[in-house]
Amino acid sequence: MKVQEFLGKKFLKEYGIRIPVSYLVKEEKDIEIKFLPAVLKSQVLVGGRMKSGGVLFAKDENEFISKANVLLKKEIKGEKPYGVLIEEMIPFEKEYYISLVLDREKKDIIILYSENGGIDIEENKNSIIKATFENYEKFLPEKIQKIIPNLRKLFREKDLTLLEINPLVEDNEGVIYALDSVMHLDDNAIFRQEWAKEFLEEKYPFHFVKLNGDIGIIGCGAGIVMATMDAVKLSGGEPANFLDLGGGAEKEITIQALNLLKDYGIKRIILNIFGGITKCDEIANGLVEFKKQNPEISLFIRLTGTNEENAKKILKENELSYYEDMYSMILDAVRMVKIHD
């Protein structure tokens, strides 16, 4: 699970890492100027945010209001922002790159460090030094060494697989600040982290539980989702999740659900929809839009119930196939996973 920057920054502060003064704005009505100049940062999980116009700077009130409104509405690489993080601007003399990464083969945490932090780190990969907790003092400056125990503790206690700060900066008085935060939580540890469960429940208007399989499952109603999961297991597959859209799910909620599974790396997704108060054509419109943006994701679709015929017409017009029979759909999904994975 990718962790939003504002949450990652909160954790860094809790573990003794200095961050800029900041606050989160989620809606236009909440826009408030607390300081200027300011940095405005779109809260999306995709990479390349700055190069895509997701980080803006405001010197005065007019710029602030205008740019905050732009970022609240702006999609970055197809992702709508959770909100906008407003931060004080920190002048700095040096910028570094620091990262802790879980090495699953060695069952250990690796430290990656570079004196050339910033948005061009990808072009300076040769400058990255790899270290361990046993030898990092040989490679890292003393000021950076001091925060390593704090980062290590944060990494372990929050069940992370990645903790990246880029840039980690030093101001003209030698004070170290984390200006960005990228964290990945181990999916298998979500049940241990109350903050993660609460965030998912608050962010998404549906019920979601991550599991260990490789076939995504989406349905309307806990009963049909559980029945689909059981059928996948009986057919030799492994469910990757439980996701109940709930009653009355519309196009946008469908797209949100699909994007969530995509973010977890799930490439084969079963959608077993029985439309009561949920309109099948709303679901179909969401499927069409998602598929246009993500042609590499395989969708196995069964829609029955309210507005079923219109939904099937929408799918046909957009060259999306669907199933009349649940078990044929599930067998095809399981077969594809076994062939390709």
N, C-alpha and C positions, 0 to 999 in steps of 0.2 A: 504494500500500500504506500503510495506516494503521499508525503506529508506537506500540507500547504505551508508556504514560507512563514506566514504570521505565527503559525503554531510552532514551527521549528525555532523561530526567534524567541518565542516565549520559553521554550525548553532551554535554549542556550543561556538565557538570562538566569533561569532557575539554577543552572549549574555553573554560574560564576563567569560567564563570558559576556563581555560588554557589547551591547547593541545600541543602535540609535534610538532615541525617543520616537515612539510610533503609535499609531492607532489605526483601526480597521474601519472602513466605510463600506457598507454592503448595498445601500440604496441611495438614490439621488437626494431624498429628503434628509439623509443623515450627514450630508456634506457640511463640514465645519472647518474653518481655518483656525488652527491652534498655534501655528508658527510658520514663518517664511524666512528664507527660501525653503522649499520642500521637495522631496523626491516622491513621486507617485508611481506605485508599482502594482500592476495587474496581478491578481492572485489566481494564476493558472498553473497547471502542472506540466505543461509541455516545455520542451527545451527551446533555446533560442529566443527567449522572450524579449530581450532588449533589442536584438536585431530586427524583431518583428514589430517594434513600436509599442511594446508593453511596459516600458519604463520611461516616464516623462519627468521633466523638471519645471518647477513653477517659481517665479521670482516675485510675482505680485498677485493681488486678489483675483483680477480678471483671468490671468493665466491659470490660477489654481482651480477656479470654478469650472472653466471651460475644459481643462484637461482631465479633471476628475470625472466629469460627465462623459467625456469621450471614452475613457478607460472602462467605466462601468458598463458601457454598451458594446465595447469592441471585443470581437472574438479573436483569439490568437490561435492560428492554425486549426480553426474549427472548434476551439474550446471556449465556452462562455466563462467569464471570470466569476470566482466565488465572491469577490469584492475587490477593493483597492486598498493597499497598505500605504498609509501616509507616513513618511519618515523625515526626521530632521536631516539636513545635508551635512555630511561630515567631510571637511577638507582633510586630505591625507598626503603623506610624503611617499609612502611605499605601499604596494599591494602584493599580497602573497596568495598562494593556493594551498589549502590543506584539506585532506580527505581521509576518512577512516572507512575501510571497505572490508566486508566479511569475505575471507577466502575459504570457501566451503571445502575444498580439497584438503587444505592444511588445517582446517578447523581452527583458524586463528584470524586475528584482525590485522590488516596491513595498513600502514600509514603512507600516504602519498603527499609529497610536499614539493612546491616550486616557489622560487623567488619572483616568478613572472606570472602573477595572478591577473584576473580580468577576463574580458569576453574573448580574448584571443588565445586562451590557454590551449585550445584544441590545435592551434598552429604551433605551439611551443611544447609539444609532448616530450621532446628530447630533454627539456629542462626539468622534468619531473623526477624526483628522487623517491625510491621505494625504501621504507624502513619498517622496523618492528618496535614493539615496546621495550625490547631489550637493547636496541642500539640507536634509537632516534636521537639521543644526545650528541652523537657524533656528527649528525647532519643538519640539525635544525638550530637556528639562532636561539639564544637563551630566552628571549621574550616569548618566542613561540613554544619553546619547551615547557614553559610554565603552565600553559593551558592544556597540554596533552592529557594529564591525569583527569582533568574535568571532562574532556571530550570522551575519554575512555569510559568513565563512569556513566555519562549520558548514553553512550552507545549501548552499553550492556543493560542498563536499567530500563531503557525504553524499547529493548528488543529490536534494534536497528540492524539493517544489512548495509546501509550506506549513510554516511554523514559527511557532507561536503560544504565547505565555506569558501566561496569564491565571488568577490575577493574578501580576504582577511586583511585589514589595512592597519597601518601605523600612522597616527597623526603627527603633527610637528612637535608635539610634546612627548612622543614615544608611547602614547596610549594605543592599545590594540582594540580594534572593533571588528565584529562580524557584520559585514554589509549585506550578505546574502546567506541563505540557508537552503540546502537540498537534503532531505532525509527520506529514506525508505524504511518502512516498518516491515518486519518479517510477517508475511500473511498468516503463518501458522501461529503467531503470537498475539493476534488481535484480541482473542478471548481474554488475555491477561491484562490488556491495556484498556482501562475504562475510558480514557480520553478518546481512544480510537473508535470504540463502539458508540460513544455519545456523539462524536463528530459525524460518523456515517449516518446515524439516525436523524441528526439535525439537518444534514446537507441534502439527503435524498428522501423523497416522499414515498418510498417503498421499503419493504422489508428485505434485507440482504444479509446473507451469511456466506463467507468464503470457505470453501472446502479444498481438498487436495487433488481433485481430478482435473480432467482436461476438456470436458464437454460442458459448455455454459447452458444454463437452464433458466428460462423466463416464462412465467405464467401469470394468470389473474386468479388469485385465490390460493390459499395455502394447500388445499386439498389436491388441486390439479398439479401444483408444483411438486408436491410429495409423490404423487402417483407417477409423474414423469421421471423423477429421480429414481424411484424403485424400478421402473421399466428399463432405464439406462443401465442400472446395476445388473439386472437379470439378463440383459443383452450383452454383457461383457464389457461395458464401459464404466467410467468413473465420473460422477458429477463434479463439476468445478465449483458449484455454488448452489445456494438456494436464493431465488429472487422472485418475490411476489409483488407484482405491480399494484395490487389492490384494485378495488372497484372504481370504475370511471376513469381509468388511465387514458391520457390523451397523447398526442403526437410527441410533444416535448418530453414528457416523462419516459416514453418509449426510447427516445434518442438518448436521454440521460442514462437509462439502464444499460443500453447497448454500449455506450462509451465507457461506463464503469467496468464492464466485463473486458472490453478491449484494453483498458489501462492495466488490467491484471494479466495481460498477455494471452487471453482466451481467444482462439481463432475459429472455433466451431461452436455455434450457439443454436440451441433448440428454443423455439418460441411456440408454446402450446397454449393458445388463447381460446377461452370460452367466454363469449361476449354476452353479458347480461346487461348491467348498467354500463359496462365497457363497450364502446362502439368499435367493431372490428376495422372499419375504414380509417379511424383515427390511428390505430396501431399500424395499419398498412402504410399510411402516409409517413409515419415515423421510420418504418423499415426502409422505405424507398430512399428517404433523405440520408439515412445512415449509410446505406449500401453505396450510394453515389460517392460519399466521402471515404469509404473504407471497402473498396472492391476486393481486398485480400481476405476479408472475413467471410466465412461460409455460414449462411443462415438456413436453418431447417424450420419451415414455417407451417403451422396448422392453425387456421382461424375458423371458428364456427360460432354462430349466434347472431347477435344484433348487427345489422348492416353487413352481413357475411358476403352477399353477392357483390356489393359495391367494393368491398375490400379485395375480393378476388380479381375484380376487373382492374383495380388500381395496380395490383401486383403483376397481372398479365401485361398491361400496357407498359410496364417498366421492366419487363423481362425477368421478373422474380418468380421462381417456381414455388409451389406450395403443395401440401399433402392433404388428402382427404382422410387418411388413416394414420393414427398416432404411432402404431408399431412399425409401419414401413418407414416413417420419418426417423424414428429412433434407431432402427437397424442401419439406415443409410448414414446417420451421423456417427455411430460407433464404427462402422466399416471405414469411413473416411479418415477418422482419427488413427485407426490401426494401419492404414495404407501410408499415410503421410507422416505420422509421428513415430 
